[in-house]
């Protein structure tokens, strides 16, 4: 008997690859990975996954969705350019092909009144998924633990400080491995999660608290430097270069605005209820990744 086929889009992303690894470990699925550049997926191919080219064209979506049982849609949040037509193609072709379940990876701070494009696009995409005839589950994760390495790693490593314009706002965070575990649980028993929207959060903290946790993990004093939005833009450009896309800069500023205003400050029950355990703590994550914040010995 053939295994059910799961298609994961944007499979080179942290969420895509983490979910693929969990599914491959079970041996219960044919894992198909969609990417603009399938050659970047060689490590997962070596583990047994199939990689296919998946770009903005309907033709590539039609080929990728052949025989698929479950579709996991991941769209990078801060990528410039409209993504809605791609989602519409996925859903139309998935419906035609008899896909049995769709999972959409959204954002915890989504609401219809936010007109900042990447966030509002997530809202529009959620509505497209909800209004389709396909059984669905929507995941709304908080800030990723892993983003602490991406956005603050070098700054902490070289200056012992990280910068935000989030003030003393409270925000929540979750590990990518826990998001992947939730997605895998849904794929295992889609009927139990059909029509649900899950907020995925493991822990609430402030950036000052994060600095204390980084101090504990690295054994050196780490400071959180709160700045104005204008100062923070200057820091981002010094950190990542002047060629930063406006969508990226605006996305980070809007994220810190949401933190500052405590828009996603409370930890909900969904993650622990689905996994049957607490999510990975920030302390545990930082202890494991402490080397990313420290100069080589």
C-alpha positions in Angstrom: 0.0 0.0 0.0 1.4 3.4 -1.0 2.1 6.0 1.6 0.1 9.3 1.8 2.0 12.1 0.1 2.6 15.3 2.0 3.7 18.4 0.1 5.6 21.1 2.1 6.1 24.4 0.3 9.1 26.7 1.0 10.8 23.6 2.2 14.2 25.2 2.6 12.7 27.3 5.4 13.4 26.3 9.0 9.8 25.3 9.5 9.7 23.4 6.3 12.8 21.4 6.9 12.0 20.7 10.5 8.6 19.3 9.6 10.1 17.2 6.8 12.6 15.6 9.2 9.9 14.7 11.7 7.7 13.1 8.9 10.7 11.2 7.4 11.5 9.8 10.9 8.1 8.2 11.1 8.5 6.4 7.8 4.7 6.8 7.3 4.7 9.3 4.5 6.1 10.1 1.1 7.5 13.6 1.8 7.5 15.9 -1.2 9.4 19.2 -0.8 8.7 22.3 -2.9 11.3 24.9 -3.5 12.4 27.4 -6.1 15.8 25.6 -6.0 15.4 21.9 -5.2 19.2 21.5 -5.2 19.2 23.2 -1.8 17.3 20.2 -0.3 19.9 17.6 -1.0 20.3 16.7 2.7 16.6 15.9 3.0 16.7 14.1 -0.3 19.4 11.9 1.1 17.1 11.1 4.0 14.3 9.9 1.7 12.4 13.1 0.6 11.4 14.0 -2.9 12.3 17.5 -4.0 10.4 19.3 -6.8 10.6 22.8 -8.3 7.8 25.0 -7.0 7.7 28.6 -8.2 5.0 31.1 -8.8 3.6 29.4 -11.9 0.4 27.4 -11.8 2.2 24.7 -13.9 4.7 24.0 -11.2 2.0 23.9 -8.5 0.0 21.5 -10.6 3.0 19.1 -11.0 3.9 19.4 -7.3 0.3 18.7 -6.1 -0.2 15.5 -8.1 -1.3 12.7 -5.8 -0.9 14.8 -2.6 -3.0 14.0 0.5 -1.9 16.8 2.7 -0.6 20.3 1.7 1.4 22.3 4.2 1.6 25.9 2.9 4.6 28.0 4.2 5.1 31.5 2.8 8.0 33.6 4.0 6.4 36.5 6.0 8.8 39.3 5.0 9.3 38.4 1.3 8.5 41.4 -0.9 5.8 41.0 -3.6 2.3 39.6 -3.7 1.8 36.0 -2.6 -2.0 35.8 -2.8 -2.1 34.6 -6.4 0.2 31.7 -5.4 -2.1 30.7 -2.5 -5.1 30.9 -4.8 -3.4 28.5 -7.3 -2.5 26.1 -4.5 -6.0 26.0 -3.2 -7.6 25.7 -6.6 -5.4 22.9 -7.8 -5.5 21.1 -4.4 -9.3 21.1 -4.7 -9.2 19.8 -8.2 -6.8 17.0 -7.1 -8.7 15.9 -4.1 -6.2 17.0 -1.4 -7.7 15.9 1.9 -6.2 18.5 4.2 -4.4 21.9 4.1 -2.3 23.4 6.8 -1.4 27.1 6.6 1.4 28.6 8.6 0.3 32.1 9.5 1.4 34.6 12.1 0.1 35.3 15.7 -0.3 39.0 15.1 -2.7 38.6 12.2 -5.9 40.8 12.0 -8.0 42.2 9.3 -7.3 45.9 10.3 -3.5 45.7 9.9 -2.7 47.0 6.4 1.0 46.3 6.6 1.3 44.0 3.5 3.0 40.8 4.9 0.8 40.7 7.9 -2.4 41.6 6.0 -1.5 39.0 3.4 -1.5 36.3 6.1 -5.0 37.4 7.0 -6.1 37.3 3.4 -4.5 33.9 2.9 -6.2 32.6 6.1 -9.6 33.7 4.7 -8.9 32.0 1.4 -8.1 28.8 3.2 -11.1 29.1 5.5 -13.5 29.8 2.6 -12.2 27.0 0.4 -14.0 23.7 0.4 -10.9 22.0 1.8 -10.5 20.7 5.4 -7.9 23.0 7.0 -5.9 23.9 10.0 -4.2 27.3 10.5 -1.1 27.7 12.7 -0.4 31.1 14.2 3.0 30.9 15.9 4.6 33.6 18.0 8.2 34.9 17.6 10.5 32.0 16.9 13.2 31.2 19.5 15.5 30.9 16.5 15.1 34.5 15.5 17.1 35.5 18.6 20.1 34.0 16.9 19.3 35.5 13.5 18.6 39.0 14.6 20.7 39.3 17.8 23.5 36.7 17.5 26.2 38.8 16.0 25.4 41.9 18.0 25.6 40.0 21.2 28.7 38.2 20.1 30.7 41.3 19.2 29.2 44.0 21.5 27.5 42.2 24.4 24.2 43.9 23.6 21.2 43.7 21.3 19.0 46.4 20.1 15.2 46.8 19.7 12.5 49.5 19.8 10.1 47.2 21.7 10.6 49.0 25.1 9.4 46.9 28.0 6.6 45.2 26.0 5.8 41.6 26.8 5.8 39.1 23.9 5.7 35.3 23.4 8.1 32.9 21.7 8.1 29.4 20.4 10.7 27.0 19.0 10.5 25.9 15.4 10.9 22.3 16.5 7.6 22.7 18.4 5.8 24.2 15.5 7.0 21.3 13.4 5.8 18.8 16.0 2.3 20.4 15.9 2.3 20.3 12.1 3.3 16.6 12.2 0.6 15.8 14.8 -2.0 17.4 12.5 -0.8 15.4 9.5 -1.0 12.3 11.6 -4.7 12.9 12.6 -6.1 15.7 10.4 -9.7 15.0 11.3 -9.1 15.9 14.9 -7.8 19.3 13.9 -10.0 20.2 11.0 -11.3 23.8 11.0 -9.1 24.8 13.9 -6.9 27.9 14.3 -4.0 27.3 16.8 -1.9 30.0 18.5 1.5 28.5 19.2 3.4 30.0 22.1 5.7 28.5 24.7 6.8 31.4 26.9 6.2 35.1 27.6 9.0 37.5 28.3 10.4 41.0 27.7 13.6 41.9 25.9 15.2 42.8 29.3 14.3 39.3 30.4 15.8 37.9 27.2 19.0 39.8 28.0 19.1 38.1 31.5 18.6 34.7 29.8 21.4 35.4 27.4 23.6 36.4 30.2 22.9 33.1 32.0 23.4 31.1 28.8 26.7 32.7 27.7 28.3 33.5 31.0 28.9 37.1 30.0 26.8 40.2 30.6 24.4 40.9 27.8 22.4 44.2 27.6 19.2 45.1 25.9 19.4 48.5 24.4 16.0 50.1 23.8 16.1 52.6 20.9 13.8 54.8 18.9 12.5 53.3 15.6 14.8 55.6 13.7 17.8 54.5 15.7 16.8 50.9 15.2 16.6 51.3 11.4 20.1 52.6 11.5 21.3 49.6 13.5 19.6 47.2 11.2 21.3 48.7 8.2 24.7 48.6 9.9 24.0 45.0 10.8 22.5 43.7 7.6 23.6 46.3 5.0 22.0 49.2 3.3 20.4 47.0 0.6 17.8 45.7 3.1 14.4 45.4 1.5 11.8 47.9 2.8 9.5 45.0 3.5 12.1 43.5 5.9 12.8 46.7 7.7 9.1 47.6 8.0 8.3 44.1 9.1 10.8 44.3 12.0 9.5 47.7 13.0 5.9 46.5 13.0 7.0 43.5 15.0 8.6 45.6 17.7 5.5 47.8 17.7 3.4 44.8 18.4 5.8 43.7 21.2 5.8 47.2 22.7 2.0 47.2 22.8 1.7 43.7 24.3 -0.3 42.4 21.3 0.8 38.8 21.7 1.8 38.8 25.4 -0.3 35.9 26.8 0.7 32.2 26.4 -2.3 30.2 25.2 -3.0 26.5 25.8 -2.9 25.2 22.2 0.7 24.1 22.0 0.8 22.1 25.3 -2.6 20.6 24.6 -1.6 19.3 21.1 1.8 18.1 22.1 1.0 16.8 25.6 4.0 18.6 27.0 5.3 22.1 27.5 7.1 23.8 24.6 10.9 24.2 24.6 11.8 27.0 26.9 13.9 30.0 25.9 16.4 29.0 28.5 16.8 25.5 27.1 17.1 26.8 23.6 19.7 29.4 24.5 21.7 26.9 26.5 21.9 24.7 23.4 22.8 27.6 21.1 25.1 29.6 23.4 28.0 29.3 21.0 26.1 31.5 18.5 26.4 34.4 20.9 30.0 34.0 21.9 33.4 34.6 20.4 35.3 31.5 19.5 37.7 30.5 22.3 
